[in-house]
Amino acid sequence: MALKFTPNQGAGALRRGDRKTLTLGLLLDAVDNPFSAAIHRAVEGAAWERQTAVFGASFGDDPDRERALVEAFTRRRVDALVLTTISEDHTYLQTERDQGVPVVFVDRPPRGLEADTVLTDNRHASATAVAHLLAHDHRDIAFLSDDLDVATARERYLGYTETLQDAGVLPGPVVTGVLSVEAAYEAVRDLVTGPRRPTAIFTSQNLVSIGGIRALHDLGLHHEIAMVGFDDLFLADMLEPALTVVAQDPAEMGRTAAARVFARLDGDDSPAVTSVVPATLVVRGSGEIPPAH
């Protein structure tokens, strides 16, 4: 009688002693965010070429959930971890590192742990966006962001303030802690209907940009107030006006992170490196609206 048998990769790893379960653990902020989704697809594509499965999960900027998910991955003896994180301290991963599990951070740098990291130069990219608005004669530029406790948001805020300071321009209205499309809609609506209406808005995250665009369109101000967003959006070029953005390359970030993981799994024991994937200013129209005089 023929028996159907499927080999257990975990049991095989225990027998061989090499931890090779042919799996990676991938942790991202939110799988429904297009930025995270692009990273996921790129990591998965690279892993597929190495006959490796990817266990993916999202933590929604909850540090407790982050740690619980990482522990779930390690209990399943994944060969390596690719992590976007929110925790203030990553020393809890040291045990896995000591046991030879490669850990690569993507989008946000680690704290308290030396590890390979793949980032965008958030401060420089933000400065590029603000300089673009300054070049189009804007001197009252609002800044909308998610939580500044997040490393990426903090770097983008510094790029905003430093660029204005270098130009001798005072910061415009600053709204932080904007965590959803709906919150961004309300924040932009309040800004542009208030006593100090900015001539331009820099939205430093893609979901914030979506809410801001909707508010400007609903109020009929999308041809009067300039906007530059951080991160590109699907169909951004189809808007009227089309959205000018500083576009990250999440697919390249994912490919780079995967390459570091597999290099480590192949025996690379060189010191940890930080890889910076540049962002690109994409000029489409919304960031070139002149201020009203």
Summary of the structure (lengths in Angstrom):
residues: 293
radius of gyration: 21.6
end to end distance: 86.8
largest distance: 86.8
contacts: 991
relative contact order: 0.14
helix: 42%
strand: 17%
